[in-house]
Amino acid sequence: MIKLIDTFNHTLISKHFTLKNAIKAQRNHLKAIKKRYGNSSYITYALENEDGTENDWELIDEIRMQLDSQ
């Protein structure tokens, strides 16, 4: 399980089975935040494994590039 965490407010947003789905959820959450509070709004996120360890940044960047190209 991958946990999507709002590190700004120290809140668990959601849990996902794959890193790709967690990144999609992060993008959708940020889009909703900007829609509600304005384009200058931001929030900080963390993607953690169930055991509390963080994921590989190179893998996260690779998945983000794949999603951008779709």
mmCIF file of the N, C-alpha and C atoms, coordinates in Angstrom:
data_MODEL
# 
_entry.id   MODEL 
# 
loop_
_atom_site.group_PDB 
_atom_site.id 
_atom_site.type_symbol 
_atom_site.label_atom_id 
_atom_site.label_alt_id 
_atom_site.label_comp_id 
_atom_site.label_asym_id 
_atom_site.label_entity_id 
_atom_site.label_seq_id 
_atom_site.pdbx_PDB_ins_code 
_atom_site.Cartn_x 
_atom_site.Cartn_y 
_atom_site.Cartn_z 
_atom_site.occupancy 
_atom_site.B_iso_or_equiv 
_atom_site.pdbx_formal_charge 
_atom_site.auth_seq_id 
_atom_site.auth_comp_id 
_atom_site.auth_asym_id 
_atom_site.auth_atom_id 
_atom_site.pdbx_PDB_model_num 
ATOM 1   N N  . MET A 1 1  ? 0.829   -1.190 0.000   1.00 0.00 ? 1  MET A N  1 
ATOM 2   C CA . MET A 1 1  ? 0.000   0.000  0.000   1.00 0.00 ? 1  MET A CA 1 
ATOM 3   C C  . MET A 1 1  ? 0.872   1.252  0.000   1.00 0.00 ? 1  MET A C  1 
ATOM 4   N N  . ILE A 1 2  ? 0.483   2.201  -0.791  1.00 0.00 ? 2  ILE A N  1 
ATOM 5   C CA . ILE A 1 2  ? 1.150   3.499  -0.856  1.00 0.00 ? 2  ILE A CA 1 
ATOM 6   C C  . ILE A 1 2  ? 0.211   4.524  -0.220  1.00 0.00 ? 2  ILE A C  1 
ATOM 7   N N  . LYS A 1 3  ? 0.730   5.296  0.718   1.00 0.00 ? 3  LYS A N  1 
ATOM 8   C CA . LYS A 1 3  ? -0.071  6.315  1.387   1.00 0.00 ? 3  LYS A CA 1 
ATOM 9   C C  . LYS A 1 3  ? 0.256   7.685  0.791   1.00 0.00 ? 3  LYS A C  1 
ATOM 10  N N  . LEU A 1 4  ? -0.786  8.427  0.448   1.00 0.00 ? 4  LEU A N  1 
ATOM 11  C CA . LEU A 1 4  ? -0.656  9.815  0.009   1.00 0.00 ? 4  LEU A CA 1 
ATOM 12  C C  . LEU A 1 4  ? -0.940  10.683 1.221   1.00 0.00 ? 4  LEU A C  1 
ATOM 13  N N  . ILE A 1 5  ? 0.068   11.457 1.632   1.00 0.00 ? 5  ILE A N  1 
ATOM 14  C CA . ILE A 1 5  ? -0.023  12.226 2.861   1.00 0.00 ? 5  ILE A CA 1 
ATOM 15  C C  . ILE A 1 5  ? 0.121   13.714 2.569   1.00 0.00 ? 5  ILE A C  1 
ATOM 16  N N  . ASP A 1 6  ? -0.735  14.506 3.190   1.00 0.00 ? 6  ASP A N  1 
ATOM 17  C CA . ASP A 1 6  ? -0.639  15.959 3.151   1.00 0.00 ? 6  ASP A CA 1 
ATOM 18  C C  . ASP A 1 6  ? 0.310   16.343 4.281   1.00 0.00 ? 6  ASP A C  1 
ATOM 19  N N  . THR A 1 7  ? 1.545   16.678 3.945   1.00 0.00 ? 7  THR A N  1 
ATOM 20  C CA . THR A 1 7  ? 2.536   16.995 4.966   1.00 0.00 ? 7  THR A CA 1 
ATOM 21  C C  . THR A 1 7  ? 2.355   18.400 5.531   1.00 0.00 ? 7  THR A C  1 
ATOM 22  N N  . PHE A 1 8  ? 1.629   19.245 4.831   1.00 0.00 ? 8  PHE A N  1 
ATOM 23  C CA . PHE A 1 8  ? 1.369   20.598 5.304   1.00 0.00 ? 8  PHE A CA 1 
ATOM 24  C C  . PHE A 1 8  ? 0.460   20.561 6.531   1.00 0.00 ? 8  PHE A C  1 
ATOM 25  N N  . ASN A 1 9  ? -0.577  19.711 6.477   1.00 0.00 ? 9  ASN A N  1 
ATOM 26  C CA . ASN A 1 9  ? -1.550  19.595 7.565   1.00 0.00 ? 9  ASN A CA 1 
ATOM 27  C C  . ASN A 1 9  ? -1.416  18.288 8.343   1.00 0.00 ? 9  ASN A C  1 
ATOM 28  N N  . HIS A 1 10 ? -0.416  17.475 8.012   1.00 0.00 ? 10 HIS A N  1 
ATOM 29  C CA . HIS A 1 10 ? -0.173  16.187 8.682   1.00 0.00 ? 10 HIS A CA 1 
ATOM 30  C C  . HIS A 1 10 ? -1.411  15.295 8.645   1.00 0.00 ? 10 HIS A C  1 
ATOM 31  N N  . THR A 1 11 ? -1.936  15.068 7.410   1.00 0.00 ? 11 THR A N  1 
ATOM 32  C CA . THR A 1 11 ? -3.169  14.320 7.226   1.00 0.00 ? 11 THR A CA 1 
ATOM 33  C C  . THR A 1 11 ? -2.996  13.246 6.155   1.00 0.00 ? 11 THR A C  1 
ATOM 34  N N  . LEU A 1 12 ? -3.540  12.066 6.411   1.00 0.00 ? 12 LEU A N  1 
ATOM 35  C CA . LEU A 1 12 ? -3.585  11.015 5.409   1.00 0.00 ? 12 LEU A CA 1 
ATOM 36  C C  . LEU A 1 12 ? -4.698  11.339 4.432   1.00 0.00 ? 12 LEU A C  1 
ATOM 37  N N  . ILE A 1 13 ? -4.361  11.415 3.144   1.00 0.00 ? 13 ILE A N  1 
ATOM 38  C CA . ILE A 1 13 ? -5.371  11.729 2.126   1.00 0.00 ? 13 ILE A CA 1 
ATOM 39  C C  . ILE A 1 13 ? -5.998  10.443 1.602   1.00 0.00 ? 13 ILE A C  1 
ATOM 40  N N  . SER A 1 14 ? -5.145  9.474  1.207   1.00 0.00 ? 14 SER A N  1 
ATOM 41  C CA . SER A 1 14 ? -5.665  8.230  0.649   1.00 0.00 ? 14 SER A CA 1 
ATOM 42  C C  . SER A 1 14 ? -4.591  7.154  0.643   1.00 0.00 ? 14 SER A C  1 
ATOM 43  N N  . LYS A 1 15 ? -5.031  5.913  0.370   1.00 0.00 ? 15 LYS A N  1 
ATOM 44  C CA . LYS A 1 15 ? -4.131  4.767  0.234   1.00 0.00 ? 15 LYS A CA 1 
ATOM 45  C C  . LYS A 1 15 ? -4.370  4.118  -1.119  1.00 0.00 ? 15 LYS A C  1 
ATOM 46  N N  . HIS A 1 16 ? -3.288  3.632  -1.737  1.00 0.00 ? 16 HIS A N  1 
ATOM 47  C CA . HIS A 1 16 ? -3.377  3.053  -3.073  1.00 0.00 ? 16 HIS A CA 1 
ATOM 48  C C  . HIS A 1 16 ? -2.497  1.818  -3.163  1.00 0.00 ? 16 HIS A C  1 
ATOM 49  N N  . PHE A 1 17 ? -2.886  0.893  -4.047  1.00 0.00 ? 17 PHE A N  1 
ATOM 50  C CA . PHE A 1 17 ? -2.109  -0.318 -4.242  1.00 0.00 ? 17 PHE A CA 1 
ATOM 51  C C  . PHE A 1 17 ? -0.880  -0.080 -5.112  1.00 0.00 ? 17 PHE A C  1 
ATOM 52  N N  . THR A 1 18 ? -0.963  0.893  -6.026  1.00 0.00 ? 18 THR A N  1 
ATOM 53  C CA . THR A 1 18 ? 0.167   1.154  -6.918  1.00 0.00 ? 18 THR A CA 1 
ATOM 54  C C  . THR A 1 18 ? 0.624   2.602  -6.787  1.00 0.00 ? 18 THR A C  1 
ATOM 55  N N  . LEU A 1 19 ? 1.878   2.810  -7.085  1.00 0.00 ? 19 LEU A N  1 
ATOM 56  C CA . LEU A 1 19 ? 2.453   4.151  -7.057  1.00 0.00 ? 19 LEU A CA 1 
ATOM 57  C C  . LEU A 1 19 ? 1.813   5.030  -8.126  1.00 0.00 ? 19 LEU A C  1 
ATOM 58  N N  . LYS A 1 20 ? 1.504   4.448  -9.262  1.00 0.00 ? 20 LYS A N  1 
ATOM 59  C CA . LYS A 1 20 ? 0.880   5.200  -10.347 1.00 0.00 ? 20 LYS A CA 1 
ATOM 60  C C  . LYS A 1 20 ? -0.471  5.772  -9.919  1.00 0.00 ? 20 LYS A C  1 
ATOM 61  N N  . ASN A 1 21 ? -1.274  4.970  -9.239  1.00 0.00 ? 21 ASN A N  1 
ATOM 62  C CA . ASN A 1 21 ? -2.575  5.454  -8.772  1.00 0.00 ? 21 ASN A CA 1 
ATOM 63  C C  . ASN A 1 21 ? -2.427  6.508  -7.683  1.00 0.00 ? 21 ASN A C  1 
ATOM 64  N N  . ALA A 1 22 ? -1.412  6.394  -6.855  1.00 0.00 ? 22 ALA A N  1 
ATOM 65  C CA . ALA A 1 22 ? -1.162  7.399  -5.819  1.00 0.00 ? 22 ALA A CA 1 
ATOM 66  C C  . ALA A 1 22 ? -0.785  8.737  -6.452  1.00 0.00 ? 22 ALA A C  1 
ATOM 67  N N  . ILE A 1 23 ? 0.016   8.695  -7.509  1.00 0.00 ? 23 ILE A N  1 
ATOM 68  C CA . ILE A 1 23 ? 0.408   9.925  -8.200  1.00 0.00 ? 23 ILE A CA 1 
ATOM 69  C C  . ILE A 1 23 ? -0.803  10.553 -8.898  1.00 0.00 ? 23 ILE A C  1 
ATOM 70  N N  . LYS A 1 24 ? -1.665  9.728  -9.491  1.00 0.00 ? 24 LYS A N  1 
ATOM 71  C CA . LYS A 1 24 ? -2.890  10.248 -10.097 1.00 0.00 ? 24 LYS A CA 1 
ATOM 72  C C  . LYS A 1 24 ? -3.773  10.916 -9.051  1.00 0.00 ? 24 LYS A C  1 
ATOM 73  N N  . ALA A 1 25 ? -3.881  10.296 -7.882  1.00 0.00 ? 25 ALA A N  1 
ATOM 74  C CA . ALA A 1 25 ? -4.690  10.869 -6.801  1.00 0.00 ? 25 ALA A CA 1 
ATOM 75  C C  . ALA A 1 25 ? -4.102  12.186 -6.321  1.00 0.00 ? 25 ALA A C  1 
ATOM 76  N N  . GLN A 1 26 ? -2.776  12.268 -6.266  1.00 0.00 ? 26 GLN A N  1 
ATOM 77  C CA . GLN A 1 26 ? -2.119  13.507 -5.857  1.00 0.00 ? 26 GLN A CA 1 
ATOM 78  C C  . GLN A 1 26 ? -2.452  14.625 -6.837  1.00 0.00 ? 26 GLN A C  1 
ATOM 79  N N  . ARG A 1 27 ? -2.377  14.324 -8.103  1.00 0.00 ? 27 ARG A N  1 
ATOM 80  C CA . ARG A 1 27 ? -2.685  15.339 -9.120  1.00 0.00 ? 27 ARG A CA 1 
ATOM 81  C C  . ARG A 1 27 ? -4.137  15.790 -9.038  1.00 0.00 ? 27 ARG A C  1 
ATOM 82  N N  . ASN A 1 28 ? -5.054  14.826 -8.853  1.00 0.00 ? 28 ASN A N  1 
ATOM 83  C CA . ASN A 1 28 ? -6.471  15.174 -8.749  1.00 0.00 ? 28 ASN A CA 1 
ATOM 84  C C  . ASN A 1 28 ? -6.751  15.994 -7.493  1.00 0.00 ? 28 ASN A C  1 
ATOM 85  N N  . HIS A 1 29 ? -6.095  15.654 -6.401  1.00 0.00 ? 29 HIS A N  1 
ATOM 86  C CA . HIS A 1 29 ? -6.286  16.391 -5.159  1.00 0.00 ? 29 HIS A CA 1 
ATOM 87  C C  . HIS A 1 29 ? -5.790  17.830 -5.310  1.00 0.00 ? 29 HIS A C  1 
ATOM 88  N N  . LEU A 1 30 ? -4.614  18.007 -5.896  1.00 0.00 ? 30 LEU A N  1 
ATOM 89  C CA . LEU A 1 30 ? -4.080  19.354 -6.092  1.00 0.00 ? 30 LEU A CA 1 
ATOM 90  C C  . LEU A 1 30 ? -4.968  20.167 -7.032  1.00 0.00 ? 30 LEU A C  1 
ATOM 91  N N  . LYS A 1 31 ? -5.501  19.519 -8.054  1.00 0.00 ? 31 LYS A N  1 
ATOM 92  C CA . LYS A 1 31 ? -6.407  20.199 -8.980  1.00 0.00 ? 31 LYS A CA 1 
ATOM 93  C C  . LYS A 1 31 ? -7.650  20.695 -8.232  1.00 0.00 ? 31 LYS A C  1 
ATOM 94  N N  . ALA A 1 32 ? -8.196  19.872 -7.334  1.00 0.00 ? 32 ALA A N  1 
ATOM 95  C CA . ALA A 1 32 ? -9.374  20.265 -6.559  1.00 0.00 ? 32 ALA A CA 1 
ATOM 96  C C  . ALA A 1 32 ? -9.049  21.396 -5.587  1.00 0.00 ? 32 ALA A C  1 
ATOM 97  N N  . ILE A 1 33 ? -7.869  21.357 -4.981  1.00 0.00 ? 33 ILE A N  1 
ATOM 98  C CA . ILE A 1 33 ? -7.450  22.423 -4.064  1.00 0.00 ? 33 ILE A CA 1 
ATOM 99  C C  . ILE A 1 33 ? -7.359  23.747 -4.816  1.00 0.00 ? 33 ILE A C  1 
ATOM 100 N N  . LYS A 1 34 ? -6.735  23.719 -5.991  1.00 0.00 ? 34 LYS A N  1 
ATOM 101 C CA . LYS A 1 34 ? -6.584  24.954 -6.780  1.00 0.00 ? 34 LYS A CA 1 
ATOM 102 C C  . LYS A 1 34 ? -7.920  25.474 -7.274  1.00 0.00 ? 34 LYS A C  1 
ATOM 103 N N  . LYS A 1 35 ? -8.829  24.558 -7.624  1.00 0.00 ? 35 LYS A N  1 
ATOM 104 C CA . LYS A 1 35 ? -10.149 24.982 -8.084  1.00 0.00 ? 35 LYS A CA 1 
ATOM 105 C C  . LYS A 1 35 ? -10.921 25.663 -6.958  1.00 0.00 ? 35 LYS A C  1 
ATOM 106 N N  . ARG A 1 36 ? -10.806 25.106 -5.760  1.00 0.00 ? 36 ARG A N  1 
ATOM 107 C CA . ARG A 1 36 ? -11.562 25.657 -4.636  1.00 0.00 ? 36 ARG A CA 1 
ATOM 108 C C  . ARG A 1 36 ? -10.946 26.926 -4.061  1.00 0.00 ? 36 ARG A C  1 
ATOM 109 N N  . TYR A 1 37 ? -9.624  26.968 -3.939  1.00 0.00 ? 37 TYR A N  1 
ATOM 110 C CA . TYR A 1 37 ? -8.967  28.069 -3.229  1.00 0.00 ? 37 TYR A CA 1 
ATOM 111 C C  . TYR A 1 37 ? -8.161  29.012 -4.122  1.00 0.00 ? 37 TYR A C  1 
ATOM 112 N N  . GLY A 1 38 ? -8.092  28.726 -5.424  1.00 0.00 ? 38 GLY A N  1 
ATOM 113 C CA . GLY A 1 38 ? -7.385  29.608 -6.349  1.00 0.00 ? 38 GLY A CA 1 
ATOM 114 C C  . GLY A 1 38 ? -6.080  28.999 -6.826  1.00 0.00 ? 38 GLY A C  1 
ATOM 115 N N  . ASN A 1 39 ? -5.614  29.464 -7.986  1.00 0.00 ? 39 ASN A N  1 
ATOM 116 C CA . ASN A 1 39 ? -4.418  28.903 -8.620  1.00 0.00 ? 39 ASN A CA 1 
ATOM 117 C C  . ASN A 1 39 ? -3.139  29.108 -7.831  1.00 0.00 ? 39 ASN A C  1 
ATOM 118 N N  . SER A 1 40 ? -3.108  30.075 -6.952  1.00 0.00 ? 40 SER A N  1 
ATOM 119 C CA . SER A 1 40 ? -1.891  30.305 -6.179  1.00 0.00 ? 40 SER A CA 1 
ATOM 120 C C  . SER A 1 40 ? -1.811  29.391 -4.955  1.00 0.00 ? 40 SER A C  1 
ATOM 121 N N  . SER A 1 41 ? -2.856  28.603 -4.700  1.00 0.00 ? 41 SER A N  1 
ATOM 122 C CA . SER A 1 41 ? -2.860  27.677 -3.563  1.00 0.00 ? 41 SER A CA 1 
ATOM 123 C C  . SER A 1 41 ? -1.912  26.519 -3.816  1.00 0.00 ? 41 SER A C  1 
ATOM 124 N N  . TYR A 1 42 ? -1.348  26.009 -2.740  1.00 0.00 ? 42 TYR A N  1 
ATOM 125 C CA . TYR A 1 42 ? -0.468  24.846 -2.863  1.00 0.00 ? 42 TYR A CA 1 
ATOM 126 C C  . TYR A 1 42 ? -0.571  24.005 -1.604  1.00 0.00 ? 42 TYR A C  1 
ATOM 127 N N  . ILE A 1 43 ? -0.061  22.798 -1.703  1.00 0.00 ? 43 ILE A N  1 
ATOM 128 C CA . ILE A 1 43 ? -0.041  21.873 -0.587  1.00 0.00 ? 43 ILE A CA 1 
ATOM 129 C C  . ILE A 1 43 ? 1.169   20.965 -0.781  1.00 0.00 ? 43 ILE A C  1 
ATOM 130 N N  . THR A 1 44 ? 1.746   20.492 0.290   1.00 0.00 ? 44 THR A N  1 
ATOM 131 C CA . THR A 1 44 ? 2.908   19.611 0.164   1.00 0.00 ? 44 THR A CA 1 
ATOM 132 C C  . THR A 1 44 ? 2.470   18.169 0.419   1.00 0.00 ? 44 THR A C  1 
ATOM 133 N N  . TYR A 1 45 ? 3.055   17.250 -0.335  1.00 0.00 ? 45 TYR A N  1 
ATOM 134 C CA . TYR A 1 45 ? 2.669   15.850 -0.284  1.00 0.00 ? 45 TYR A CA 1 
ATOM 135 C C  . TYR A 1 45 ? 3.872   14.967 0.017   1.00 0.00 ? 45 TYR A C  1 
ATOM 136 N N  . ALA A 1 46 ? 3.561   13.777 0.521   1.00 0.00 ? 46 ALA A N  1 
ATOM 137 C CA . ALA A 1 46 ? 4.549   12.714 0.653   1.00 0.00 ? 46 ALA A CA 1 
ATOM 138 C C  . ALA A 1 46 ? 3.892   11.420 0.187   1.00 0.00 ? 46 ALA A C  1 
ATOM 139 N N  . LEU A 1 47 ? 4.665   10.587 -0.484  1.00 0.00 ? 47 LEU A N  1 
ATOM 140 C CA . LEU A 1 47 ? 4.217   9.259  -0.886  1.00 0.00 ? 47 LEU A CA 1 
ATOM 141 C C  . LEU A 1 47 ? 5.045   8.258  -0.092  1.00 0.00 ? 47 LEU A C  1 
ATOM 142 N N  . GLU A 1 48 ? 4.388   7.553  0.821   1.00 0.00 ? 48 GLU A N  1 
ATOM 143 C CA . GLU A 1 48 ? 5.095   6.617  1.683   1.00 0.00 ? 48 GLU A CA 1 
ATOM 144 C C  . GLU A 1 48 ? 4.546   5.214  1.511   1.00 0.00 ? 48 GLU A C  1 
ATOM 145 N N  . ASN A 1 49 ? 5.407   4.240  1.689   1.00 0.00 ? 49 ASN A N  1 
ATOM 146 C CA . ASN A 1 49 ? 4.966   2.856  1.729   1.00 0.00 ? 49 ASN A CA 1 
ATOM 147 C C  . ASN A 1 49 ? 4.261   2.608  3.053   1.00 0.00 ? 49 ASN A C  1 
ATOM 148 N N  . GLU A 1 50 ? 3.552   1.506  3.131   1.00 0.00 ? 50 GLU A N  1 
ATOM 149 C CA . GLU A 1 50 ? 2.801   1.175  4.350   1.00 0.00 ? 50 GLU A CA 1 
ATOM 150 C C  . GLU A 1 50 ? 3.705   1.094  5.577   1.00 0.00 ? 50 GLU A C  1 
ATOM 151 N N  . ASP A 1 51 ? 4.956   0.678  5.373   1.00 0.00 ? 51 ASP A N  1 
ATOM 152 C CA . ASP A 1 51 ? 5.887   0.552  6.501   1.00 0.00 ? 51 ASP A CA 1 
ATOM 153 C C  . ASP A 1 51 ? 6.547   1.877  6.886   1.00 0.00 ? 51 ASP A C  1 
ATOM 154 N N  . GLY A 1 52 ? 6.183   2.975  6.207   1.00 0.00 ? 52 GLY A N  1 
ATOM 155 C CA . GLY A 1 52 ? 6.691   4.293  6.560   1.00 0.00 ? 52 GLY A CA 1 
ATOM 156 C C  . GLY A 1 52 ? 7.884   4.761  5.742   1.00 0.00 ? 52 GLY A C  1 
ATOM 157 N N  . THR A 1 53 ? 8.425   3.915  4.865   1.00 0.00 ? 53 THR A N  1 
ATOM 158 C CA . THR A 1 53 ? 9.560   4.316  4.044   1.00 0.00 ? 53 THR A CA 1 
ATOM 159 C C  . THR A 1 53 ? 9.081   5.078  2.824   1.00 0.00 ? 53 THR A C  1 
ATOM 160 N N  . GLU A 1 54 ? 9.925   5.977  2.334   1.00 0.00 ? 54 GLU A N  1 
ATOM 161 C CA . GLU A 1 54 ? 9.568   6.751  1.147   1.00 0.00 ? 54 GLU A CA 1 
ATOM 162 C C  . GLU A 1 54 ? 9.952   5.984  -0.112  1.00 0.00 ? 54 GLU A C  1 
ATOM 163 N N  . ASN A 1 55 ? 9.325   6.341  -1.218  1.00 0.00 ? 55 ASN A N  1 
ATOM 164 C CA . ASN A 1 55 ? 9.563   5.682  -2.490  1.00 0.00 ? 55 ASN A CA 1 
ATOM 165 C C  . ASN A 1 55 ? 10.747  6.294  -3.220  1.00 0.00 ? 55 ASN A C  1 
ATOM 166 N N  . ASP A 1 56 ? 11.219  5.591  -4.227  1.00 0.00 ? 56 ASP A N  1 
ATOM 167 C CA . ASP A 1 56 ? 12.352  6.016  -5.045  1.00 0.00 ? 56 ASP A CA 1 
ATOM 168 C C  . ASP A 1 56 ? 11.940  7.191  -5.930  1.00 0.00 ? 56 ASP A C  1 
ATOM 169 N N  . TRP A 1 57 ? 12.647  8.321  -5.810  1.00 0.00 ? 57 TRP A N  1 
ATOM 170 C CA . TRP A 1 57 ? 12.298  9.525  -6.575  1.00 0.00 ? 57 TRP A CA 1 
ATOM 171 C C  . TRP A 1 57 ? 12.455  9.336  -8.071  1.00 0.00 ? 57 TRP A C  1 
ATOM 172 N N  . GLU A 1 58 ? 13.413  8.538  -8.498  1.00 0.00 ? 58 GLU A N  1 
ATOM 173 C CA . GLU A 1 58 ? 13.587  8.297  -9.933  1.00 0.00 ? 58 GLU A CA 1 
ATOM 174 C C  . GLU A 1 58 ? 12.376  7.575  -10.502 1.00 0.00 ? 58 GLU A C  1 
ATOM 175 N N  . LEU A 1 59 ? 11.850  6.608  -9.762  1.00 0.00 ? 59 LEU A N  1 
ATOM 176 C CA . LEU A 1 59 ? 10.658  5.891  -10.206 1.00 0.00 ? 59 LEU A CA 1 
ATOM 177 C C  . LEU A 1 59 ? 9.449   6.817  -10.242 1.00 0.00 ? 59 LEU A C  1 
ATOM 178 N N  . ILE A 1 60 ? 9.320   7.678  -9.252  1.00 0.00 ? 60 ILE A N  1 
ATOM 179 C CA . ILE A 1 60 ? 8.209   8.632  -9.230  1.00 0.00 ? 60 ILE A CA 1 
ATOM 180 C C  . ILE A 1 60 ? 8.291   9.573  -10.434 1.00 0.00 ? 60 ILE A C  1 
ATOM 181 N N  . ASP A 1 61 ? 9.480   10.086 -10.733 1.00 0.00 ? 61 ASP A N  1 
ATOM 182 C CA . ASP A 1 61 ? 9.656   10.967 -11.894 1.00 0.00 ? 61 ASP A CA 1 
ATOM 183 C C  . ASP A 1 61 ? 9.334   10.246 -13.194 1.00 0.00 ? 61 ASP A C  1 
ATOM 184 N N  . GLU A 1 62 ? 9.724   8.983  -13.294 1.00 0.00 ? 62 GLU A N  1 
ATOM 185 C CA . GLU A 1 62 ? 9.442   8.201  -14.497 1.00 0.00 ? 62 GLU A CA 1 
ATOM 186 C C  . GLU A 1 62 ? 7.939   8.019  -14.686 1.00 0.00 ? 62 GLU A C  1 
ATOM 187 N N  . ILE A 1 63 ? 7.225   7.726  -13.623 1.00 0.00 ? 63 ILE A N  1 
ATOM 188 C CA . ILE A 1 63 ? 5.760   7.559  -13.708 1.00 0.00 ? 63 ILE A CA 1 
ATOM 189 C C  . ILE A 1 63 ? 5.108   8.877  -14.062 1.00 0.00 ? 63 ILE A C  1 
ATOM 190 N N  . ARG A 1 64 ? 5.579   9.977  -13.495 1.00 0.00 ? 64 ARG A N  1 
ATOM 191 C CA . ARG A 1 64 ? 5.021   11.301 -13.830 1.00 0.00 ? 64 ARG A CA 1 
ATOM 192 C C  . ARG A 1 64 ? 5.212   11.632 -15.303 1.00 0.00 ? 64 ARG A C  1 
ATOM 193 N N  . MET A 1 65 ? 6.373   11.306 -15.850 1.00 0.00 ? 65 MET A N  1 
ATOM 194 C CA . MET A 1 65 ? 6.618   11.551 -17.276 1.00 0.00 ? 65 MET A CA 1 
ATOM 195 C C  . MET A 1 65 ? 5.706   10.687 -18.138 1.00 0.00 ? 65 MET A C  1 
ATOM 196 N N  . GLN A 1 66 ? 5.460   9.444  -17.731 1.00 0.00 ? 66 GLN A N  1 
ATOM 197 C CA . GLN A 1 66 ? 4.544   8.582  -18.468 1.00 0.00 ? 66 GLN A CA 1 
ATOM 198 C C  . GLN A 1 66 ? 3.138   9.155  -18.450 1.00 0.00 ? 66 GLN A C  1 
ATOM 199 N N  . LEU A 1 67 ? 2.686   9.634  -17.314 1.00 0.00 ? 67 LEU A N  1 
ATOM 200 C CA . LEU A 1 67 ? 1.353   10.214 -17.217 1.00 0.00 ? 67 LEU A CA 1 
ATOM 201 C C  . LEU A 1 67 ? 1.246   11.506 -18.015 1.00 0.00 ? 67 LEU A C  1 
ATOM 202 N N  . ASP A 1 68 ? 2.305   12.293 -18.069 1.00 0.00 ? 68 ASP A N  1 
ATOM 203 C CA . ASP A 1 68 ? 2.291   13.529 -18.851 1.00 0.00 ? 68 ASP A CA 1 
ATOM 204 C C  . ASP A 1 68 ? 2.198   13.259 -20.353 1.00 0.00 ? 68 ASP A C  1 
ATOM 205 N N  . SER A 1 69 ? 2.756   12.147 -20.785 1.00 0.00 ? 69 SER A N  1 
ATOM 206 C CA . SER A 1 69 ? 2.770   11.847 -22.215 1.00 0.00 ? 69 SER A CA 1 
ATOM 207 C C  . SER A 1 69 ? 1.470   11.201 -22.689 1.00 0.00 ? 69 SER A C  1 
ATOM 208 N N  . GLN A 1 70 ? 0.591   10.842 -21.780 1.00 0.00 ? 70 GLN A N  1 
ATOM 209 C CA . GLN A 1 70 ? -0.681  10.195 -22.177 1.00 0.00 ? 70 GLN A CA 1 
ATOM 210 C C  . GLN A 1 70 ? -1.691  11.193 -22.628 1.00 0.00 ? 70 GLN A C  1 
# 
